[in-house]
Amino acid sequence: SSKPMISHSAPFLQGTAVLLFCCWHTQLPHNFSANEGKVHVLLLSSWRSGSSFLGQVFSQHPSVFYLMEPAWHVWTKVQKPGAKLLRMAVRDLLRSVFQCDFSVMDSYLPENHRASSLFMWTESRALCSPPACSITARNETQCLQKCDVKGLLKVEKACRTYSHVVLKEVRFFELKSLYPLLQDPNLDLRIVHLVRDPRGVFRSREESAKSFILDNTIVLEKRNIPAAEVQYQVLQEICRSHVRISETAIVKPPPFLEGRYKMVRYEDVARNPLKEVSDIYQFVGLEMTKQMEEWIYKKTHGKGKGTVAQAFQVIPRNATQVSEAWRTMLPHSKVKRVQEVCGEAMELLGYRSVHSEEERLTLILIKTRGFVWIHCQV
């Protein structure tokens, strides 16, 4: 088994939601049997933290079967009083999907479900190419027209042919409920924990506030919160979750977690995407391909800034510029309030607070030393 090692971080990828309009690779994955040592990756993040982009960094790889936020089905179907009561149902759903058993989805999908019943299904390149689909779709429109098959048997079949199954989730607020998955001998689970400067998260959430009404209610355990405070209270819960998760994984990790957790800052990916993605690939046992290098460069060096309508797409953007947008667009009063509710997380994750307009525009806000995470050498 590989030995864990310590790695120093750089700033994490800070941008408003990176949009999902993807290129579609034509290579097919090699046929991969379940006994060959399939790798399972949980991309763990929170809303508006760059997880759509990083999800596509996995989805576009020819060795990856990717699914975006399967827990969305649990939260929208069950709507129990809060996230704590739903986490075990989410965990059990992830366990089944990691093992390419989609029968668990029957409880959450319409009676005569199709591939299109899966949340954001067209964001999975694997679902828009053989064997899940009869053709390799060149774009989202073609996928919608040609790949929306009945039932999920073809989805299961496709899942089994890939060496890596990657699930992206924004609905976990701690790691302990995932311990059974980490200890399951049938899973080789790696956790990539993506975080972002809370000030950038806040600005991005404000732009798409209507999209988060149900999620906010569940995060806040249906507490009656004044409307003006909701966004701050949700962000505080998100920040607390980052502290819980990183302390669990870094300060005193249980033996079965050592070498299986990697924290990534969105700002780091924005500034040096090829290096950061290469490190992530190495952590999970994927190889960087020439086509992936070109895709990553294109998506992080575009001219687009993104609109509210594009908030959940991955389009070519200037990633660094997007990651810095909050500095000029968020009023200082709101910056100050975010720093109050997320101070502990900002300190732990390596984000400097600002105390004046001048600092906000000129200070280097990302700390590059003294911030470590544990990951394994693959």
DOMARRO-636813 format. One record per residue (C-alpha): x, y, z; residue in three letters; residue number from 1. Coordinates in Angstrom, 1 decimal, padded with zeros to 4 digits. Layout:
N
+--------+--------+--------+-----+-----+
|     c1 |     c2 |     c3 |   r |   k |
+--------+--------+--------+-----+-----+
|      X |      Y |      Z | ALA | NUM |
...
+--------+--------+--------+-----+-----+
END
This chain:
378
+--------+--------+--------+-----+-----+
|     c1 |     c2 |     c3 |   r |   k |
+--------+--------+--------+-----+-----+
|  000.0 |  000.0 |  000.0 | SER |   1 |
|  001.2 |  003.5 | -000.7 | SER |   2 |
|  002.5 |  005.7 |  002.1 | LYS |   3 |
|  000.7 |  009.0 |  003.0 | PRO |   4 |
|  002.6 |  012.2 |  002.4 | MET |   5 |
|  002.2 |  015.8 |  003.4 | ILE |   6 |
|  001.5 |  018.3 |  000.7 | SER |   7 |
|  001.5 |  022.1 |  001.0 | HIS |   8 |
| -001.5 |  023.9 | -000.6 | SER |   9 |
| -001.9 |  026.8 | -002.9 | ALA |  10 |
| -005.0 |  029.0 | -003.1 | PRO |  11 |
| -008.1 |  027.1 | -004.0 | PHE |  12 |
| -010.1 |  027.7 | -007.2 | LEU |  13 |
| -012.2 |  030.8 | -006.5 | GLN |  14 |
| -014.7 |  031.6 | -009.1 | GLY |  15 |
| -018.3 |  031.9 | -009.6 | THR |  16 |
| -020.0 |  028.8 | -010.7 | ALA |  17 |
| -018.0 |  027.5 | -013.6 | VAL |  18 |
| -020.5 |  026.5 | -016.3 | LEU |  19 |
| -021.1 |  023.2 | -017.9 | LEU |  20 |
| -021.1 |  023.3 | -021.7 | PHE |  21 |
| -018.6 |  020.6 | -022.3 | CYS |  22 |
| -016.6 |  019.1 | -025.2 | CYS |  23 |
| -017.3 |  015.4 | -025.7 | TRP |  24 |
| -014.4 |  013.0 | -026.1 | HIS |  25 |
| -014.6 |  010.3 | -028.6 | THR |  26 |
| -012.4 |  007.7 | -027.0 | GLN |  27 |
| -014.2 |  004.8 | -025.3 | LEU |  28 |
| -013.1 |  003.5 | -022.0 | PRO |  29 |
| -011.5 |  000.1 | -021.9 | HIS |  30 |
| -013.7 | -002.6 | -020.6 | ASN |  31 |
| -013.2 | -002.7 | -016.9 | PHE |  32 |
| -014.3 | -005.6 | -014.7 | SER |  33 |
| -015.5 | -005.0 | -011.2 | ALA |  34 |
| -012.7 | -007.2 | -009.8 | ASN |  35 |
| -009.8 | -005.2 | -011.4 | GLU |  36 |
| -009.7 | -002.6 | -008.6 | GLY |  37 |
| -012.2 |  000.1 | -009.5 | LYS |  38 |
| -011.5 |  003.4 | -007.8 | VAL |  39 |
| -014.3 |  005.4 | -006.3 | HIS |  40 |
| -014.0 |  009.2 | -005.9 | VAL |  41 |
| -016.3 |  011.5 | -003.9 | LEU |  42 |
| -015.9 |  015.1 | -005.0 | LEU |  43 |
| -017.1 |  016.8 | -001.8 | LEU |  44 |
| -017.9 |  020.5 | -001.9 | SER |  45 |
| -020.6 |  023.1 | -001.4 | SER |  46 |
| -022.8 |  025.1 | -003.7 | TRP |  47 |
| -021.0 |  027.8 | -005.8 | ARG |  48 |
| -017.5 |  026.6 | -005.1 | SER |  49 |
| -016.3 |  025.6 | -008.5 | GLY |  50 |
| -017.5 |  022.0 | -008.2 | SER |  51 |
| -019.3 |  022.0 | -011.5 | SER |  52 |
| -016.0 |  022.7 | -013.2 | PHE |  53 |
| -014.0 |  020.2 | -011.2 | LEU |  54 |
| -016.7 |  017.7 | -011.8 | GLY |  55 |
| -016.2 |  018.2 | -015.5 | GLN |  56 |
| -012.5 |  017.7 | -015.1 | VAL |  57 |
| -013.4 |  014.2 | -014.0 | PHE |  58 |
| -016.4 |  013.7 | -016.4 | SER |  59 |
| -014.4 |  014.5 | -019.5 | GLN |  60 |
| -011.7 |  012.0 | -018.7 | HIS |  61 |
| -012.2 |  008.8 | -020.8 | PRO |  62 |
| -011.6 |  006.5 | -017.8 | SER |  63 |
| -014.4 |  008.1 | -015.6 | VAL |  64 |
| -018.0 |  007.4 | -015.1 | PHE |  65 |
| -019.3 |  010.6 | -013.5 | TYR |  66 |
| -022.6 |  011.5 | -011.9 | LEU |  67 |
| -023.5 |  015.0 | -010.6 | MET |  68 |
| -025.1 |  015.2 | -007.2 | GLU |  69 |
| -027.2 |  012.1 | -006.9 | PRO |  70 |
| -028.2 |  013.3 | -003.4 | ALA |  71 |
| -030.3 |  015.9 | -005.1 | TRP |  72 |
| -032.9 |  013.2 | -005.6 | HIS |  73 |
| -033.0 |  012.4 | -001.8 | VAL |  74 |
| -033.3 |  016.0 | -000.7 | TRP |  75 |
| -036.0 |  016.9 | -003.2 | THR |  76 |
| -038.0 |  013.7 | -002.7 | LYS |  77 |
| -037.9 |  013.2 |  001.0 | VAL |  78 |
| -037.6 |  016.7 |  002.4 | GLN |  79 |
| -037.2 |  015.7 |  006.0 | LYS |  80 |
| -036.7 |  018.4 |  008.6 | PRO |  81 |
| -033.0 |  018.8 |  007.8 | GLY |  82 |
| -029.7 |  017.7 |  006.5 | ALA |  83 |
| -028.8 |  015.6 |  009.5 | LYS |  84 |
| -031.7 |  013.2 |  009.1 | LEU |  85 |
| -031.1 |  012.8 |  005.4 | LEU |  86 |
| -027.3 |  012.1 |  005.5 | ARG |  87 |
| -027.7 |  008.3 |  006.1 | MET |  88 |
| -030.1 |  007.9 |  003.2 | ALA |  89 |
| -027.6 |  009.9 |  001.0 | VAL |  90 |
| -024.7 |  007.8 |  002.2 | ARG |  91 |
| -026.6 |  004.5 |  001.3 | ASP |  92 |
| -027.5 |  005.9 | -002.1 | LEU |  93 |
| -023.8 |  006.7 | -002.8 | LEU |  94 |
| -022.7 |  003.3 | -001.7 | ARG |  95 |
| -025.0 |  001.6 | -004.2 | SER |  96 |
| -024.2 |  004.0 | -007.1 | VAL |  97 |
| -020.5 |  003.6 | -006.5 | PHE |  98 |
| -021.0 | -000.1 | -007.0 | GLN |  99 |
| -023.0 |  000.6 | -010.2 | CYS | 100 |
| -026.3 | -000.6 | -008.6 | ASP | 101 |
| -028.9 |  001.9 | -009.7 | PHE | 102 |
| -031.9 |  000.1 | -008.2 | SER | 103 |
| -031.6 |  002.3 | -005.2 | VAL | 104 |
| -032.8 |  005.2 | -007.4 | MET | 105 |
| -036.2 |  003.6 | -007.8 | ASP | 106 |
| -037.3 |  005.2 | -004.5 | SER | 107 |
| -036.5 |  008.6 | -005.8 | TYR | 108 |
| -037.4 |  008.6 | -009.5 | LEU | 109 |
| -040.7 |  008.6 | -011.4 | PRO | 110 |
| -042.3 |  005.3 | -012.1 | GLU | 111 |
| -041.3 |  005.0 | -015.8 | ASN | 112 |
| -038.0 |  006.6 | -015.4 | HIS | 113 |
| -035.4 |  007.2 | -018.1 | ARG | 114 |
| -031.8 |  008.3 | -018.2 | ALA | 115 |
| -033.1 |  011.9 | -018.2 | SER | 116 |
| -034.7 |  011.3 | -014.8 | SER | 117 |
| -031.2 |  011.5 | -013.3 | LEU | 118 |
| -030.3 |  015.0 | -012.1 | PHE | 119 |
| -028.2 |  016.9 | -014.7 | MET | 120 |
| -027.6 |  013.7 | -016.6 | TRP | 121 |
| -026.2 |  015.4 | -019.7 | THR | 122 |
| -023.2 |  016.6 | -017.7 | GLU | 123 |
| -022.0 |  013.1 | -017.6 | SER | 124 |
| -020.0 |  012.3 | -020.8 | ARG | 125 |
| -020.3 |  008.6 | -019.9 | ALA | 126 |
| -024.1 |  008.8 | -020.2 | LEU | 127 |
| -023.8 |  010.5 | -023.6 | CYS | 128 |
| -021.6 |  007.9 | -025.2 | SER | 129 |
| -021.5 |  004.1 | -025.6 | PRO | 130 |
| -022.5 |  001.8 | -024.0 | PRO | 131 |
| -025.0 |  004.0 | -022.2 | ALA | 132 |
| -025.9 |  005.6 | -025.6 | CYS | 133 |
| -025.9 |  004.2 | -029.1 | SER | 134 |
| -023.8 |  007.1 | -030.3 | ILE | 135 |
| -021.1 |  009.4 | -029.0 | THR | 136 |
| -022.9 |  012.7 | -028.6 | ALA | 137 |
| -021.0 |  015.7 | -029.9 | ARG | 138 |
| -022.9 |  018.1 | -027.6 | ASN | 139 |
| -025.6 |  018.4 | -025.0 | GLU | 140 |
| -028.4 |  018.8 | -027.6 | THR | 141 |
| -027.4 |  015.6 | -029.4 | GLN | 142 |
| -027.2 |  013.8 | -026.1 | CYS | 143 |
| -030.8 |  014.9 | -025.2 | LEU | 144 |
| -032.1 |  013.8 | -028.5 | GLN | 145 |
| -030.3 |  010.4 | -028.9 | LYS | 146 |
| -029.3 |  009.2 | -025.4 | CYS | 147 |
| -032.4 |  009.4 | -023.3 | ASP | 148 |
| -033.0 |  005.6 | -022.9 | VAL | 149 |
| -035.7 |  003.9 | -020.9 | LYS | 150 |
| -034.7 |  002.6 | -017.5 | GLY | 151 |
| -031.3 |  002.5 | -016.0 | LEU | 152 |
| -029.9 | -000.8 | -017.1 | LEU | 153 |
| -027.7 |  000.7 | -019.8 | LYS | 154 |
| -026.5 |  003.2 | -017.2 | VAL | 155 |
| -025.5 |  000.4 | -014.9 | GLU | 156 |
| -023.8 | -001.4 | -017.8 | LYS | 157 |
| -021.9 |  001.7 | -018.7 | ALA | 158 |
| -020.8 |  002.3 | -015.1 | CYS | 159 |
| -019.2 | -001.1 | -014.9 | ARG | 160 |
| -017.0 | -000.5 | -017.9 | THR | 161 |
| -015.0 |  002.4 | -016.3 | TYR | 162 |
| -012.0 |  002.2 | -014.0 | SER | 163 |
| -013.2 |  005.2 | -011.9 | HIS | 164 |
| -016.6 |  006.1 | -010.6 | VAL | 165 |
| -016.8 |  009.7 | -009.5 | VAL | 166 |
| -019.7 |  011.3 | -007.7 | LEU | 167 |
| -020.0 |  015.0 | -007.0 | LYS | 168 |
| -021.8 |  016.0 | -003.8 | GLU | 169 |
| -022.6 |  019.3 | -002.1 | VAL | 170 |
| -024.9 |  017.8 |  000.6 | ARG | 171 |
| -022.5 |  016.4 |  003.2 | PHE | 172 |
| -021.5 |  018.5 |  006.2 | PHE | 173 |
| -019.2 |  016.1 |  008.0 | GLU | 174 |
| -017.2 |  013.0 |  007.3 | LEU | 175 |
| -018.2 |  010.6 |  010.1 | LYS | 176 |
| -021.4 |  009.4 |  008.3 | SER | 177 |
| -019.0 |  008.3 |  005.4 | LEU | 178 |
| -016.9 |  006.1 |  007.6 | TYR | 179 |
| -018.8 |  002.9 |  006.6 | PRO | 180 |
| -017.9 |  003.6 |  003.0 | LEU | 181 |
| -014.3 |  004.2 |  003.8 | LEU | 182 |
| -014.2 |  000.9 |  005.7 | GLN | 183 |
| -016.1 | -001.1 |  003.0 | ASP | 184 |
| -013.7 | -003.6 |  001.4 | PRO | 185 |
| -015.7 | -003.4 | -001.8 | ASN | 186 |
| -014.9 |  000.3 | -002.2 | LEU | 187 |
| -011.6 |  002.0 | -002.8 | ASP | 188 |
| -012.9 |  005.5 | -001.8 | LEU | 189 |
| -010.9 |  008.7 | -002.3 | ARG | 190 |
| -012.3 |  012.0 | -001.1 | ILE | 191 |
| -011.4 |  015.2 | -002.9 | VAL | 192 |
| -012.6 |  018.1 | -000.7 | HIS | 193 |
| -013.1 |  021.3 | -002.8 | LEU | 194 |
| -013.3 |  024.6 | -000.8 | VAL | 195 |
| -013.5 |  028.2 | -001.8 | ARG | 196 |
| -013.1 |  031.7 | -000.3 | ASP | 197 |
| -016.5 |  032.3 |  001.5 | PRO | 198 |
| -016.6 |  035.8 |  000.1 | ARG | 199 |
| -016.6 |  034.5 | -003.4 | GLY | 200 |
| -019.2 |  031.8 | -002.5 | VAL | 201 |
| -021.5 |  034.5 | -001.0 | PHE | 202 |
| -021.4 |  036.7 | -004.1 | ARG | 203 |
| -022.1 |  033.8 | -006.3 | SER | 204 |
| -024.9 |  032.5 | -004.2 | ARG | 205 |
| -026.5 |  036.0 | -004.2 | GLU | 206 |
| -026.6 |  035.9 | -008.0 | GLU | 207 |
| -028.5 |  032.6 | -008.0 | SER | 208 |
| -030.4 |  032.9 | -004.7 | ALA | 209 |
| -033.7 |  031.6 | -006.1 | LYS | 210 |
| -032.0 |  028.3 | -007.0 | SER | 211 |
| -031.2 |  027.5 | -003.3 | PHE | 212 |
| -034.5 |  028.1 | -001.5 | ILE | 213 |
| -035.2 |  024.4 | -000.8 | LEU | 214 |
| -031.6 |  023.6 |  000.0 | ASP | 215 |
| -031.4 |  026.6 |  002.3 | ASN | 216 |
| -034.4 |  025.3 |  004.2 | THR | 217 |
| -032.9 |  021.9 |  004.7 | ILE | 218 |
| -029.4 |  023.2 |  005.6 | VAL | 219 |
| -031.0 |  025.4 |  008.3 | LEU | 220 |
| -033.1 |  022.5 |  009.6 | GLU | 221 |
| -036.2 |  024.4 |  008.8 | LYS | 222 |
| -035.5 |  027.0 |  011.5 | ARG | 223 |
| -037.3 |  030.3 |  011.1 | ASN | 224 |
| -034.6 |  032.7 |  010.1 | ILE | 225 |
| -035.2 |  036.4 |  009.0 | PRO | 226 |
| -034.9 |  036.6 |  005.2 | ALA | 227 |
| -032.0 |  039.1 |  005.4 | ALA | 228 |
| -030.0 |  036.6 |  007.5 | GLU | 229 |
| -030.7 |  033.4 |  005.5 | VAL | 230 |
| -027.7 |  033.6 |  003.2 | GLN | 231 |
| -025.3 |  034.4 |  006.0 | TYR | 232 |
| -026.6 |  031.6 |  008.2 | GLN | 233 |
| -026.4 |  029.0 |  005.4 | VAL | 234 |
| -022.8 |  030.2 |  004.7 | LEU | 235 |
| -022.0 |  029.9 |  008.3 | GLN | 236 |
| -023.1 |  026.2 |  008.3 | GLU | 237 |
| -021.1 |  025.6 |  005.1 | ILE | 238 |
| -018.0 |  027.2 |  006.7 | CYS | 239 |
| -018.5 |  025.1 |  009.9 | ARG | 240 |
| -018.7 |  022.0 |  007.8 | SER | 241 |
| -015.4 |  022.8 |  006.1 | HIS | 242 |
| -013.8 |  023.1 |  009.5 | VAL | 243 |
| -015.3 |  019.8 |  010.7 | ARG | 244 |
| -014.3 |  017.9 |  007.6 | ILE | 245 |
| -010.8 |  019.2 |  007.4 | SER | 246 |
| -010.1 |  018.8 |  011.2 | GLU | 247 |
| -011.4 |  015.2 |  011.0 | THR | 248 |
| -009.2 |  014.4 |  008.0 | ALA | 249 |
| -006.1 |  016.3 |  008.9 | ILE | 250 |
| -005.8 |  016.8 |  012.7 | VAL | 251 |
| -006.3 |  013.3 |  013.8 | LYS | 252 |
| -007.7 |  011.1 |  011.0 | PRO | 253 |
| -008.8 |  007.5 |  011.8 | PRO | 254 |
| -006.4 |  005.0 |  010.2 | PRO | 255 |
| -008.8 |  004.1 |  007.4 | PHE | 256 |
| -008.9 |  007.8 |  006.2 | LEU | 257 |
| -005.2 |  008.4 |  006.1 | GLU | 258 |
| -004.0 |  008.8 |  002.5 | GLY | 259 |
| -007.6 |  009.0 |  001.1 | ARG | 260 |
| -008.4 |  012.7 |  001.6 | TYR | 261 |
| -007.2 |  015.6 | -000.4 | LYS | 262 |
| -008.2 |  019.2 |  000.1 | MET | 263 |
| -008.2 |  021.5 | -002.9 | VAL | 264 |
| -008.8 |  025.3 | -002.9 | ARG | 265 |
| -010.7 |  026.7 | -005.9 | TYR | 266 |
| -008.4 |  029.7 | -006.2 | GLU | 267 |
| -005.4 |  027.4 | -006.6 | ASP | 268 |
| -007.1 |  025.6 | -009.5 | VAL | 269 |
| -008.0 |  029.0 | -011.1 | ALA | 270 |
| -004.4 |  030.2 | -011.0 | ARG | 271 |
| -002.6 |  027.0 | -012.0 | ASN | 272 |
| -005.2 |  024.7 | -013.4 | PRO | 273 |
| -003.0 |  022.2 | -015.1 | LEU | 274 |
| -000.7 |  021.6 | -012.1 | LYS | 275 |
| -003.6 |  021.4 | -009.7 | GLU | 276 |
| -005.6 |  019.0 | -011.8 | VAL | 277 |
| -002.5 |  016.9 | -012.5 | SER | 278 |
| -002.1 |  016.6 | -008.7 | ASP | 279 |
| -005.7 |  015.6 | -008.3 | ILE | 280 |
| -005.5 |  013.0 | -011.1 | TYR | 281 |
| -002.3 |  011.5 | -009.4 | GLN | 282 |
| -004.2 |  011.3 | -006.1 | PHE | 283 |
| -007.0 |  009.2 | -007.6 | VAL | 284 |
| -004.9 |  007.3 | -010.1 | GLY | 285 |
| -005.8 |  008.9 | -013.4 | LEU | 286 |
| -003.4 |  009.9 | -016.1 | GLU | 287 |
| -003.4 |  013.4 | -017.7 | MET | 288 |
| -004.1 |  013.2 | -021.4 | THR | 289 |
| -003.3 |  015.7 | -024.1 | LYS | 290 |
| -007.0 |  016.2 | -024.8 | GLN | 291 |
| -007.7 |  016.9 | -021.1 | MET | 292 |
| -004.9 |  019.4 | -021.0 | GLU | 293 |
| -006.4 |  021.2 | -024.0 | GLU | 294 |
| -009.9 |  021.1 | -022.5 | TRP | 295 |
| -008.7 |  022.5 | -019.1 | ILE | 296 |
| -006.8 |  025.3 | -020.8 | TYR | 297 |
| -009.7 |  026.2 | -023.0 | LYS | 298 |
| -012.2 |  026.3 | -020.1 | LYS | 299 |
| -009.9 |  028.4 | -017.8 | THR | 300 |
| -008.6 |  030.9 | -020.4 | HIS | 301 |
| -011.8 |  032.0 | -022.1 | GLY | 302 |
| -013.1 |  035.6 | -022.2 | LYS | 303 |
| -016.5 |  034.8 | -020.6 | GLY | 304 |
| -017.5 |  036.1 | -017.2 | LYS | 305 |
| -020.7 |  034.1 | -016.9 | GLY | 306 |
| -024.3 |  035.3 | -016.5 | THR | 307 |
| -026.9 |  034.3 | -014.0 | VAL | 308 |
| -028.6 |  032.2 | -016.7 | ALA | 309 |
| -025.3 |  030.3 | -017.1 | GLN | 310 |
| -024.7 |  029.8 | -013.4 | ALA | 311 |
| -024.7 |  026.0 | -013.6 | PHE | 312 |
| -022.8 |  025.6 | -016.9 | GLN | 313 |
| -019.2 |  025.2 | -017.6 | VAL | 314 |
| -018.2 |  027.6 | -020.3 | ILE | 315 |
| -014.8 |  029.0 | -021.3 | PRO | 316 |
| -013.9 |  031.8 | -018.8 | ARG | 317 |
| -010.9 |  033.6 | -017.4 | ASN | 318 |
| -010.8 |  031.6 | -014.3 | ALA | 319 |
| -008.5 |  033.9 | -012.3 | THR | 320 |
| -010.7 |  036.9 | -013.2 | GLN | 321 |
| -013.8 |  035.1 | -012.2 | VAL | 322 |
| -012.2 |  034.0 | -008.9 | SER | 323 |
| -011.4 |  037.6 | -008.0 | GLU | 324 |
| -014.8 |  039.1 | -009.0 | ALA | 325 |
| -016.1 |  039.5 | -005.5 | TRP | 326 |
| -013.3 |  042.0 | -004.6 | ARG | 327 |
| -014.9 |  044.7 | -006.8 | THR | 328 |
| -018.5 |  043.6 | -006.8 | MET | 329 |
| -019.4 |  042.8 | -003.2 | LEU | 330 |
| -020.0 |  045.8 | -000.9 | PRO | 331 |
| -017.6 |  046.0 |  002.0 | HIS | 332 |
| -020.4 |  045.7 |  004.5 | SER | 333 |
| -021.2 |  042.3 |  003.2 | LYS | 334 |
| -017.6 |  041.3 |  003.0 | VAL | 335 |
| -017.3 |  042.2 |  006.7 | LYS | 336 |
| -020.3 |  040.2 |  007.6 | ARG | 337 |
| -019.1 |  037.1 |  005.7 | VAL | 338 |
| -015.8 |  037.4 |  007.5 | GLN | 339 |
| -017.6 |  037.5 |  010.9 | GLU | 340 |
| -019.6 |  034.3 |  010.2 | VAL | 341 |
| -016.7 |  032.4 |  008.5 | CYS | 342 |
| -013.7 |  033.7 |  010.4 | GLY | 343 |
| -012.6 |  030.3 |  011.7 | GLU | 344 |
| -012.9 |  028.6 |  008.4 | ALA | 345 |
| -011.0 |  031.4 |  006.6 | MET | 346 |
| -008.2 |  031.1 |  009.0 | GLU | 347 |
| -008.0 |  027.3 |  008.7 | LEU | 348 |
| -008.3 |  027.3 |  004.9 | LEU | 349 |
| -005.8 |  030.1 |  004.4 | GLY | 350 |
| -007.8 |  033.2 |  003.4 | TYR | 351 |
| -006.9 |  036.6 |  004.7 | ARG | 352 |
| -009.6 |  038.9 |  006.0 | SER | 353 |
| -009.7 |  042.5 |  004.7 | VAL | 354 |
| -010.4 |  045.5 |  006.9 | HIS | 355 |
| -010.7 |  048.4 |  004.4 | SER | 356 |
| -011.5 |  049.1 |  000.8 | GLU | 357 |
| -007.8 |  049.5 |  000.0 | GLU | 358 |
| -007.0 |  046.1 |  001.4 | GLU | 359 |
| -009.9 |  044.5 | -000.4 | ARG | 360 |
| -008.5 |  045.7 | -003.8 | LEU | 361 |
| -004.7 |  045.3 | -003.2 | THR | 362 |
| -004.0 |  042.7 | -000.5 | LEU | 363 |
| -002.8 |  039.2 | -001.5 | ILE | 364 |
| -005.7 |  037.2 |  000.1 | LEU | 365 |
| -004.4 |  033.7 | -000.2 | ILE | 366 |
| -001.9 |  032.3 |  002.2 | LYS | 367 |
|  000.5 |  029.9 |  000.6 | THR | 368 |
|  002.4 |  028.5 |  003.7 | ARG | 369 |
|  001.5 |  026.6 |  006.8 | GLY | 370 |
| -001.6 |  025.0 |  005.2 | PHE | 371 |
| -001.3 |  021.3 |  004.7 | VAL | 372 |
| -003.4 |  018.3 |  003.8 | TRP | 373 |
| -002.7 |  014.6 |  003.8 | ILE | 374 |
| -002.9 |  012.6 |  000.7 | HIS | 375 |
| -001.5 |  009.4 | -000.7 | CYS | 376 |
|  001.0 |  008.9 | -003.5 | GLN | 377 |
| -000.6 |  006.8 | -006.1 | VAL | 378 |
+--------+--------+--------+-----+-----+
END
